[in-house]
Amino acid sequence: MLQTALSTAPTTLLFASRGNKLSPIVFSKRRRSLTLLPRWNFIRTRPRPKPKPFSAVAATENGVFTSPEMAKSFDFTSEERIYNWWESQGYFRPNFDRGSVPFVISMPPPNVTGSLHMGHAMFVTLEDIMVRYHRMKGRPTLWLPGTDHAGIATQLVVERMLASEGIKRAELSRDEFTKHVWEWKEKYGGTITNQIRRLGASCDWTREHFTLDEQLSRAVIEAFVRLHEKGLIYQGSYMVNWSPSLQTAVSDLEVEYSEESGTLYYIKYRVAGGSRSDYLTIATTRPETLFGDVAIAVHPKDDRYSKYVGMMAIVPMTYGRHIPIISDRHVDKDFGTGVLKISPGHDHNDYLLARKLGLPILNIMNKDGTLNKVAGLYCGLDRFEARKKLWAELEETGLAVKQEAHTLRVPRSQRGGEIIEPLVSKQWFVTMEPLAEKALRAVERGELTIIPERFEKIYNHWLSNIKDWCISRQLWWGHRIPVWYIVGKDCEEEYIVARSADEALEKARAKYGNDVEIYQDPDVLDTWFSSALWPFSTLGWPDVSEEDFRRFYPTTMLETGHDILFFWVARMVMMGIEFTGTIPFSYVYLHGLIRDSQVSLVHR
């Protein structure tokens, strides 16, 4: 494994021009610069003597290191026994006998559903090199392991398992379903950690954590409450990525875009009050969304349509519903016919345009991907079935102009592969701009070093253009949102944020009387919310007097794949500064991604 890692290691670890020389880097929380130690030199300067048979000398009475002359092929049978001995002797735990500032890495927590792949081998190798190097230097060293509860992935796995037994989630109560998930976790959740052990990872397993364990769950609730008290968490209806099969909002990271062959549909919109020759032709890849149209837009300098601006157009197949014809400079005159249908309930760009122009938002879709009553006679049809039926009827009425082959950029769920639906939904959000400003300053001041340096530009660009973070998920597996509503009151106006149900009831009684009834928000938090607290929640936060927190926080190094720089790394920086007053680590070391010959992502 070491040979593989060295052959692919970044230039910060190796000097390619100097043969087999490794350049270890000293990472210290008290240093803002990198100090290069003398390099390990593997170059022989003397003639190589005739090799002698290799034999290992027994170091202990239990025979852990007794082995015969080295065979031609490596014998793996001793690895597990040696590893278990190392662990039993406490060699993976930090040793403060020689004092010094500790070297600390928090392992990126793999999903509890995961099984070993090349990406795991990469990060384990790189982190193990760093950890063992500093341990051998006599520095107190902590490599803290753990796993992530992986909300969507785990719920999907368990739902499929239950379906194979003839059980649907809808037939179970929330408690019954989560009981099944915990049973699955106890049975299969240790697979990935056992495999990481077999790689030889010298983690301190006595400090292993799971994002849903008691300590980390307490930290998650505390973080939500504090952010809400500062006015940084709010509830509202906004455009999100919606998964119809999972029936939950998903993060941008869980949406993968692919270039696919599709169709561009050309449709006539007649101008109200005009002659039969007065119509505008729009080009769309999703004709079924016309039921959600609220306006037709053209470019203000497009002479072809300027005479229609200010008039009304008739939406096809809607029994004569009228919408305004407007002009806006954001319309692309060269795409399709230069006429844009605005469906703000089902398109991210249309949504932003409608909010800017003050247009209404019309939702035509149910949470399961079927059309709702706004679609009239198409109500209840699946979105793709509705598309076929609508086009056939447009052809019958003479409003269908033509179809053209068109390459689409299709958003698909990373988990299930289905096409994601842009949908306006009521969710919980974190206001990110004030948090991002502090994270930007950390890099500007040199408090945080990103390696390779080129990724600083990506980090700065994302934080400088950051959007509010949708943190609610419509799942049953995860950290339940610590919000309680008052029975009989408007959910969006009358709610209570508390650290427990007892505290929520106490607050409700103080405000509404002893007869008040409350119920908890059914949603859970985005998995990335708990992951953002990982460097300090695993060390005891919010109890800052905890010995591990005082000794090991802030940590030294965060090593991970560059693709989650902003989805995870930047969020950890923001949350670390917000809740602890300091950056959670001094260095971010980003490794590359393992891809196949088609340049598609294989493993992180």
N, C-alpha and C positions, 0 to 999 in steps of 0.2 A: 504493500500500500504506500509506504514511504517513497519508494522508487517512482511510483505512478504520480504521487503528489509533487515530487520535485521536478519531474519532467514536464509538468503543466503549470508549475507555480508562477505567479506574477513576478515581474522584475524586482519588486520590493523585497523578495525573498532570495532571489538568485542573481548572480552576475554571469550571464551567458558567455561573456567574452573571456572569463577567467576559469574555464573548466568547471570541475565539480566543487565549487566553493559556495557555501551557504552563508548568507549574511543575515543573522538573526537581528531583530529589532527590539530594543528595550522600550516597552510601553509602560509609562508611569503616570499616574494621575497627577503627579506634582510636576510633570515636565510638559512643556508645550512644544518641544522639538524632539525629533527622533534622533537617538544616539546609536550609531552603528558600533557594535562590538567587534572585536577581532574575529575574523571569519574562521570557521572550521575549515581546515585545509585537508582535502583528501588526495592531493597530488603527491605521488611518491618521488623523492629526489635521489633515492639510492636504488641500485639494481635489485630487483625483486628476488629474494631467496627462494629456493625450492619449497613449495608449499608442504606443510606438515599436516597430518590428519588432525582435524578439529575435534576437540572434545570439550564438553562443558563440565565445570567443576561443581560439585555439590556444595551449595551455600548453606543449607539447613539440614537438620536431621530428618525432616519428613520427606526428603528426596524430591523436592519440587524441581530442582534444577539438575538432577542427574539424568544424563542422556548419553547414548552411545556416540560413536564417531558419526559425524554428519553424513546423512544419506545423500544420494544424488538428487532426490526430490524432497522438498520440505515436508516434514511430518507435522500435521496440524493437530494431532491428537493431544499434545501437551498444552496447547494454548489455553484452553478453558481452565485446566487445573492451575496453571501459573497465574492466570488473571484472578481467579478466586482467591489465591493465596495473597496476591498483592492487595486485593480489596480487604481481606480479613485482617491484614496487618496494619490497615489504616494509612497506606501509602498515598491514597488519593485524597486524603483530607488535608487541609492546610496545616502547616507546622510552623509555629511561631517561636521555635527555640532560638533561632538566629535573628529574631526581630524583623526589621525591614518593612517597607511598604508592600502590601499584598498585591499580587497580580490576579485579577478576577475576570472571568468570562462567563456570561450567562448563555448557555446553549440555546440557539433558536429552537423553540419547542416543536418537534414534529407532531403532526396530527395523530391523535390516538388511533385513528383508523389506518394509519400508514403501515407500510412494510418496506423493508430496506431496498433502496435503489442507489444509483451511482451518485446522485446528488448528496445523499446522506454520507456516503463514503468520502466525498470531497470535503464537506465541512468538518466531519469528524477528524480526518487526516490533518487538515490545516490547523484546527484548534488544538488537536493533541500535540502537534509539533510545538506550538507556542507554549502550551501548558507544561509539557515535560521539560522544555528548555529552561523555563524560569524555575521550575521545581528543582531541577538539578543544580541551578545556581544558588540554591538555598533560600530562595524567596518564598514566603508564605503564598501558596497558590490555591485558588478555588475555581473549579470548573463546575458550574451549577447546572444540573440536568433537569429535564421535565418534559411534559407533553401537553398539547393543546386539545381542548375538548371538541374543537372543529364542528361547530354547530350544525351547519347545513350538511356537511359530508357525513357526519355520524348519524344524524336523523335519517338521511337518505338510505344509508346502509341498513339501519334497523328496520325501516319501513319495508325495504325489499325482502329482508329476512322474514318479517311477519307475513308479507304477501305470499311468500313461498309456502307458508303454513296455513294459508287461507284466511288470514286476519288483516283487516284494513284499519289504518290508524283512526279513521272516522268512527269506527265501532268501539274505540277505547276512550276512557277518560284520560285527562292529562296525566294524572298520577299513575294510572295503569301503564300508559305508554312510557313515561320516564323510568318506571321500574324495570321495564324490558330493556331500556337503553343502559341502565346501570348494570344489569345482569350481563348484557353483551360486553360492556366495558371491562367488567371483572374477568370475563372469560377470554376475551381477545385483545384487550387494550394493552397488554404487556408485550405484545409481539415486537413492536418497534424498539422498545427499550432493551429487550433481550438481544435483539440483533445488533444494536449499537454496542452492547457489552461484548459481543463476539468479535466486533471490529477491534476491540482492545482499548476503547475510549476510557481514559483515566479520570472519569468524572467522580465527584463526591456524591455517591448515590444515597448517602445518609441525609442529604439535603434535597432530594428529588421532590418536585412539585407537579401538580396537575392543576390546570386553570380553574377547575370547578371544586378544588378542595376547600376546606373551611377557611383557611387563612386568606387565600387569594379571593374567595367570594366576598369576604369582609372588606377587602381592599377595593374591589369593584364597586360595591354599594357606597362605600365612603367617597370614592372618586366621583360617582354620579351625583351624590348629595352636595358635595362641595362645589362642583361645576354649576349645578342648578342654583345654589345659593348666591353665586356670583353673577347669575344671569347669563351664563354661557350655554345652558341647555334649554331648548324650547321645543314646543310641539306645533306642527303646522302641516298643511297640505301642500305638497310640492311634487315635482316630477322625480320619479325614481326608476331604477331598473327593476322590473317586476318579472318574477318567474311564475308562469301560470301553473306549472305542474307542482312545484313546491309551495306555491301560493304565499310567497314572501318577497320582500325587497331583497336585492343582493347588491354587494359592493361592486365598485368599478373593477376591482381586481378579479372578481368572479365572472366577469363578462369578457369573452374572447371574440374578437372580430375576425371574420374570414371572408376572403374574396370568393363569391359564388355567382353562378349564372342565374339571372333572373329576367324579369320582364318589366318594360316601361309601358304603362297603359295611358293612352291618350283619350280624354273624355271631354265632351262639350258641356259647357255651362251657359245656358241661355241668359241673355241680358233682359231683366224685367222691363216691360214696356217697350221693347225694341221689336224689330221685324224678325223674321225667321233667319235672316242672314246675320243678325246681331248676336254673336255668342263668343265666348272665350274658350279656347282649348287648353286644358291643363295636362301635364304629363306627371304621372305618379307611379311609384312602385307598389303602393298599397291602396288600391281603390276602395277597399272596405272602410277606410277611415273617413271617407267623404261625409258620412253621417255625423262626424264630429267637426266638420268645417264651420268656421265662424267668420271667415273673410276670404276674399280673393285679392292677391297683391300683385302689382306690376311695378317695374322700375319707373321712377318719375321722368327719366329721359328716354323712355321707350315710346317713340312716336306711334307705334302700331296700336297702342291701347290707351293713349292719353285721353281720347274722347270718352272713354267709359269710366274714368276715375270719378268717383262721387255717385255713381249709379249703383244699382243692386243687381246681383246675379241670383239665379235660381239653382239651388243644389239638386242635382238629379235624384230621382227615386225617393224624394222626401215629401211628396204631395205639395210642392210649391214653396218650400221654406226659402226665404230670402236672406242673403248675406251681403254686406257692403263690398264694393270694389274700391280698393285703396292703393296708394303708391308708397313704396318704401325703397330706399337706396340699397338695402341688403338683398333685394331680389336679384338673382343671377339671370341676366338677359339672355345668356347663351345656353342655359340648360333647358332642355326640352323646348317648350314654346315661349319661355320667358314669362309665363304666368304661374304664380305660386298659390296653391290652396293652403290655407292656414288651419291646421288641426292641432291646436295647442295641447289637447288632452293626450296625444299619442305621438309626439315628436319633440325631441329635446330643443331643436332650433326654433320650431314653431312656438313652443312654450315660452322661450325667452323673448321672442318677438311679440307675442300676445301680451306678456307682462309689461313690456316697454310701451306698447300702444294702448294698453288698457282694454284689451279685448276679452270677452268672456272665455271660460274654459269649459269645454263640453266633453264629458267622458261617455264613451259608447260601449265600454267593455266591462264585463264582470271579471272577478279575480281569477276565474278558471280559464280565461281566454275566449269565452263565448261573448257574443254581442248582447247588450242589454236592451231595454225597451226603447231607448233613444233611436235604435236602428229600425224601429217599426216592425215590418213583416219579417225582418231578418233576425229578430230577437231570438236568442237561444242557439243560434248557429255558431259553430266554431269559426274563429277568425279566418281560417284558410278556406273552409267550406263556403263562408259568406262571400269571399273574394270570387270564387268560381261562379256562384249563382248570380252575383251582382253583375259580373261582366257579361254573362249570357243575356240577362235582361236588358242591359244597356245596349247590346247589339240589337235586340228586338225592337227597342224604342228609337233607334237611330242616333243615340247619344254616344255610342262607342265609335271612335275614329279609327284607331289602329293599335296594334301591339308591336313592340320592338324588343329584340334581345338586348339585355343590359346587364353589366357586371355590377353586383351589389356588394356592399360591405355589411355583412350580416352579423348582428350581435347574438352570440350563443352563450348559454350557461356553461360555465366551466365544469359544473358538477353533472348536469344531466344532458347537455348537448342541445336542449331545446332553444328555439328562438326567443330571446328576451323581448318583453313588451314594455316600451316607455309608458308609464302610467302615473297619473297624479293620485297620490295616496297620502293619508294622514300618518305622519311618522314623527319620531323624535330626532332632533338634530343638535349638534354641537357647533357653536359659533367659533370658527377656527382662526380668524384673522389676528386677534390679539395674542393667541398662543403661538402663531407662526412667526410673528415679529420677534419674539424672544429667541426662537430657534434659529432664525436667520442671523441674529446678532452673535450667537454662540460660535458660528463658523467665522464670521467677520472678525471677531476678536481673537481668533486662534484658540479658543477654549476647546473646540471640537475639531479634530483632524479627520478628513475623509480620504481613504486610500483605495484606489488610485485618485489622484487629485482632480482628474477631469470630471468626476461625478459631482463635484461641488456645484458646477453649473446646473446640472439637472436638479439637484437639491434646492438650489436658490430659485430656479425658475418655478418649480412646483409650489414652494412656499409663498412666493411672491404673487401667485395667481390662484391661491387656494380657495376652494369652495367649502361651504358648510358641510359637515359630515353627518350623513344619515346613519344613526346608530341603532335603530330598532329593526328587529327581524320578526316575522310572523311564524315563529317556530315554537316547539315545546322543549327542546333541548338547549340549555344555555342558562345564563344568568338572567333571571326574571327582572324586568325593569322595576325599580323600587318606587312605584307610583300607585296610589290608591285613589279611586273615584268615589264620589258620593252617590248612592242610589237615588235616582230621581233628579239628578242635576246634570247640566251640560258638561260632558267629559272634558272639552277643551278649556273650559273656564274654571270648573270646580274640581280640583284635584289636590292631593297631598303627597309630598315627597318625604319619605321617612326611611330610617335604617332598618325598620322591622315592622311587622303587622301590628304589634302591640303599640309601638310609638305612633303609627299612623292612626290607629283607633283613638288613642289619647288626644291627638291633635284634632281629630274630627269631632270628638265629643266636646272639646273646649270651644269649638267654633259653632257647632250645629246642635248641640244638646246630647244627652245620654242615649236617646233613641235612634241616633243616626246609624245607618248601615253603610258599609264600605266594601269595595271589591278591588282586587289588584289588576293592573294592566296585564293583559294576557301575553304581550310581546316579550321577547328576550333581547338582550343586547348583542350587537355585532360581535363576533368572535374577536375581531381586531381591537375592540375596546379593552378587553381583559389583557390581550397580548401587549398593548401599549404600556401597561403597568408592570410588565414582566421583570425588568431589572431591579425594581425596588419592592414590589409586592412579594417576591420570592425571598426577600431578606427580612421580612417582618413588618414593612409599612402597612398600615398607618401608625404602628407602634414604633416611633423613631428611637425609643430607648432600648429596643431589642438589640442584643449583643451583635448578631450578624449584621444588622443594619449599620451599627456604629463602626464595625470593623471593616466591612467590605463594600460599603456604598460611599461615593459612587464607584461603579466598577471601572475596569481599565479598558476593556476591548469588547467591541461587538463585531462578530464576524458572521457574514451571511451573503446570500446572493444579491447581485445588484438590482434585480428586478423588483425587489420589495423595499427599495430605498425610501420611497415616500409612503407606501402603504403601511409599513411597520416601523422602519428605522426613524423616520422623521416624526412619527407620532410618539414614539418612545422619548425622543428628545423633547418634544413639546410637553408631554405629560410629566416627564422627570423634572423639568424646570418649574412647571406649574405647582406640583405637589411637594417637591423636596427643596426647591430653590437652587438646584444645581443640575448640570447636565448628568445624565445617567451613566455615561462612559466618556472617556477621553478620546478614543479612537474608533473609527468605523472602518473595518477592512472588508472590502467587497470582492467576492470571487466571481468568476465567470459562470456561464450556464452551459450545461452539457446538451448539445443538439445533435440531431441526426443529419444525414447527408442532404436532406431537403431544407435544412436550417430551421426546422420547427423544434420547439422546446421539448426536450426529453425529460430532463430532471433539473431541479434547482440545486 
